[in-house]
Amino acid sequence: MRLSPRSRSGSSRLRLVLSALVALGTGAALLAPAPAQAATSGFVTRSGGELKLNGAPYTFSGLNAYSATTVWGTNAGCGPMMSTAQLDAMFAGLKPNSVVRIWAFQELVTHQKTRKRDWSPLDRVLSSARAHNQRVIPSLANHWGDCDDAIRHTKAWYDGGYKQVVRNQPQSYWNYVQAIAKRYRNDPTIAMWELINEPETPTDTSGSCKDEHASAVTLRTFFDTVGARVKAAAPSHLIESGVVGDGQCGASGGDYSYVHASPQIDVGSFHDYGNDSVQIPGDKWNGMQTRLDQLKALGKPMITGEVGIKASDTAGGCKTTLAGRASLLQRKRDGQSARGVKGFLVWNYMPTNDGSCNYETVTAGDPVLSRMLNN
């Protein structure tokens, strides 16, 4: 999802309070060793269209929590910061071997003052997930630029612009994804990598798609090239596409199959918004069932990487209560699972619920956790 201005900015008051509560490292070296990993945890693997964990079929539910890597005073942040206790509560609120999708953009592992690499915000998330027997999907860049390089990416970026250093980031995207994959190559807490959130290859920043075929070739080449480098650095991890799936430039119609035929993509994705009461949304050209059929033909699994329903118990005019959202999401998950979807990740978990009517109101105690994600 493209973040709203409110989501991007976070809360300055929360920043001041929590920065006093959390003291994390402020200058980790670029190639500092990764934390020791538990030897008993297995990697998520793929066998054709099935995901496996420790040799058994694996399907999962879980959450998106894009702000999990926000640490005020260390990185630039993206949305409100979770205290360590709140982070632990989020992972503890899920059944074991669930998945949380997080932002791991370069900006979020870069110290905001020194502009040197600082892995501590991501290490904190992985440590909490590991302690609660959970897994994460780190998304390594944002097509929209929010909380990342502030650039809405176009075909030119996917054609090779990603090899250039932008702003004052420590590395190009090309070098960054190899560095992060190498650092965490032995960590099975990572369920799979997502190379970029919601990739598409428009001609310009207005989103126009003047040549769908050329855009599809660019997107496929991007996955072929970058995916191969990430897998060389972290051969035990899967790669998930992060594609919205309902007709974006470069992955529209049959081009979704063409792109996902990349040998570097293990898992396809679909993002589900605006279809609150529909289990399997979309039309015959770009709908979820079409994507499932395309991936089945390729022998690859699909996850619903984001699914959101606006809800509030207090905001006037909001059509759905928190309990109502939990029921709708449970129905969606069950219907999509019956059609072959292997993962279902709700958008979006926050440390507190401000009561407004939006997608970002899942927090501790939400009925989504007790009635859907734990059964």
N, C-alpha and C positions, 0 to 999 in steps of 0.2 A: 504494500500500500504506500502511496505517496503521502507523507506526513503533513498534517495541518500546521500552520504557524504556531499554534498553541503547543502542539506536540514537540516541535523542534526546539522551542525556547526553554521549556521547563519552567521552574519557579525560582526566582532569585532568592526569595526568602528561604526556601528549602535548601538551596545551595549553601547559604551561609550557615544554617543550623547543622546540616549533615556534614559539611566539611570539617566542622569542629568535632564531630563524633567519629569520623573515620580517618585513620592515618595509614596510608598505604605508601609503598615505595614510589619515589619520584624521579628515578633516573636509571631504570634498568638498561643494561647494555643491549645493543641491537641483537646480538647473538647469545644472550644469556641462556643457560640451560633451562629446559622445561622442568616443571616439578616432577618428582617421581610418581609413576602411575601404579595403580593397583594391578597386580598380575592376574587376578581372578576374573576380571571383566573381559568379555569378548567383544570383538568388533561386529557391527552390523554389516552383513554381507548380502549379496544378491545371487539368486539362482534363477535365471530366466526372469519371469514376471513376478517372482516371489522375493520378499525380503526374508533374511534369516538372522537369528541371533542364537549363538551357541548351537548351531545345527538345526534349530527348530523354526518353523514358520513364525514370522514376526510382523504384527501390525501394531500401530500405536495411535494414541490420541495425545493431545497436549495443548500447548499454548504458544503464542508469540509473546515475547517480552522484549521489545526492541530497546528499552531503556536499561536493561539489566547491566550493561557495560558502562553506564554513566557513573563516574566517580568525580564529583566536584573537587577542584583543587589539583586533580591529576590530569584529566583529559577535558576536552571542550564540552563533552556531554551531549546527550540526545534525549530530551525528555527528563522527567523527574528521576532522581537517584533513589535506589533502594538501599536501605541500610543492610548490613550483613544479616541481621535478624530477619528482615523482610525478604531478603533473597532466600534464606533458608526456609522460611515459611512457605514461599511459593513452591519450591521443589518438594517440600514435605507434604504439600497439599495434593500432590499427584500420586497415582499408584506407581509402583516401581516400574522402571523401564519405559516411562513416558518420555516425551521429547519436548523441548522448548527451543523455539527458533529465535535467535538473537542477532543483533547487529554486531559485527566484528570488523567494521570498516577501519581503514588505516587511521583515520582521524581519532578513533576511539582507543587506539593503542599507541598514541603519540602524546607525549607530555605537552600540555598546552603552553607552558612557559619556555622550556628548554628546546622544544621541537625535536627531541630525541625519542627513540622508541621506548615505550613503557608498557610492558605486557601485563602489569599487575591488575588492571580492571578485568581483563579477560580471564586471567588466572583465578581471580576471585570467583567468577561465575562458574568456571569449570570445577573448582574445588567444592563449591556448594552442591553442584549437580552430582559430582562423584560421591559425596558423603551421603546423598539420599538415593543412590542407585538410579540416577536419571541420566538422560543424554541430551545433547544439544545439536542444533544445526546452526553453525555460524554462517551468516551471509557476509561476504567479503567486500562488497561494494554496493553502491546504490545507483541504479540507472538515473534516478531523479536528482541526485546530488545532495539531497538533504542529509545533514550530519556526516557528510563525507567530503568530497572535493568541491561541493557547491556548483557543479556543472551538470546540466541536463544533457545526458550523452546522446550523440547522434551516430549515424552510420560511420562517420569519419573516426570517431573514437574506437569503435569496434573493429575498424579496418587497420588499426595499429596505433591510434592515438594513445591507447592505454600504456604504451611503452615509454611515454614521456612523463617526466616529473611535473606535477602541477602545484600551484600555490607554493607553500613552503613545506610540503610533506617530505618526510625523510627519503622516500623511494617512489618510483613509478608503481602503478598498480601491478604491472608485469613482474617486477622484482618483489613486491610486497606479498603477492599470493604464494610465491615460491618460498619466501621466508617463513610465513605463518604455517604453511603446510609442513615444512621441514621441522619447525620447532615442535609441532604437536603430532608428528607422524606416528608416535607410539601410544597415543592417547585414545582409547576406545570410548571415552566419554563423548567424543565427537561422533555422532551418528553418521553424518555425511557433510560434505562441504557444499555450500551454494556459492557459485563464483560471483554472482551479482543479483541483487534483488530486482525482479521484474524487467529483465532485459528485452529490448526491442531495438530496431535499427532504422529509425526514421531519417529522412533526408536532412532535416534541419530541426532546430529547437522548437518550432511550432508543432512538430509531430507529424508533418506531412510525409506520405509514403509514395514517392513518385515512381518507384520501380520495386515492386514487391519481390520479384525474383532476385534482383541484385541484393536487396536487403536480406533475403533468406540465405544467399550464399555467404554474405558477410557474417551473419549470426552463426551459421554452421562452422565457418572457418574459425571464428572466435572460440567456440567450444572445443573444436578439434585441437587448436593450438594451445590455448591456456589450460584446458583440461589435461592435455598430455603432460605439461610441465608440473601441474599440481600432483598428478598421479605418480610421476617420477619421484617427486619429493615425499609423497605420502601414499605408498602403494596399497596400504591396507584400508584406506578410506574410500567410500563411495562419493560420487558427485551427483547432485540434484540440480535441475535446470533453473528453478526460480521463476519460470515463465508464467505470466498471468494465464494465458491459454485461450482467451476468448476472442482472438482475432487481431492481435497486435502486429505491427509492421515487422516483417521478417519471419513470422510464425503463424500466418493466417492460412486457414483452410488446410490444404495438403502440405504446406510448408512446415506445419508443426511436426509432421512425420519426418520430413527431410532433415530438419534441425535435430530432432531427437534421435535420428539414426546415427548421430555422431557416436563413435565407439567410446568417447570419453564421458558421455552422459549415461548414468546408470538408472536414474529415477526422473520421471517427468513430473510436472506440477501443474496445478490449476488453482486460481484464486477466485473465491466465491463471495460476491457482495451483491446486494440489491435483489436477492431472491429468497426472502426470509422463509416463505412457506413451501418452497420448491426443493425437493431433495436432489434432483439431477438437473441443474439449470442449463440453459443455452439452446441454440438452434442446431440444425443438422449439419451446419458448416463448421461452427466453432464452439459447439456446446460440450459439456463435460462428457456425455456419452460418446460423442465422436472422438474426443481425446482418449478416452479409455480404449475404444476400439483400435485407434491408431497405435497406441502403445502396446496393446495386446499383440498386434501384428508384428511389432518390433521385438516382442519378448521382453518388455520392460515394465516395471511397476509404476504406478502414479500415486502421488500424495496430494491432498488439498492443503497446500502450504499456508494459505490464509483463508479463513472463513469468518465473516463478521456480521453481526446484527446489532443495530442501535437499540439501546435499552436504558431505562431509568425507572426507579420507583418514585421519583419526586419531581422530575422535570415536566412541566405542563406541555401537553401536545405530543409527548412521546407515546407511540402506539404500543410499545412492548415493555413489560416489566422485566426485572431480572429473572424471576421465576419463569416467565413466559419465554424469555430468550433461551434458558436452559432446556426447556421442552422442545423448542424449535430446533436447536442445535443437536439435541439428542436424536431427533427424528432425521435430520440431515445426515448425521454420522452413520446411523444405522442403515439408511437407504443407500448411501454412497459405499459403505463397506460391503453391502450385499452385491453391489455392481463391480466390486474389485478394487476399490480405493484402499491403499495400504496405510495411509497416515492422514490424520485430521487435526489441524492446528488452529485453534481459536484465536482471533484477533480481538483485543490485546490486553495483556495483564499489566496493571499499574499498581504501585505501592498503596495508593489510596483512591477512593471513588469520590469524585467531586459532585456527583449527583446529576450531571448534565446528560443530555440525550445524545450519546455518541457510541462509537465502537470500542472506546478505550476505558471501559468502566468495569472490567473484570478485576477483582482483587480478592484478598483473603476472605473466606466466608461466602463468596458468591455461589449461588446455586449451580452454576456451570461446573464448579469443582466437585461439589458433593453429589449432584444428581446425574452428571454426565461423564466427567473425566475419571471417575473412580468406579465405574461399572462396565 
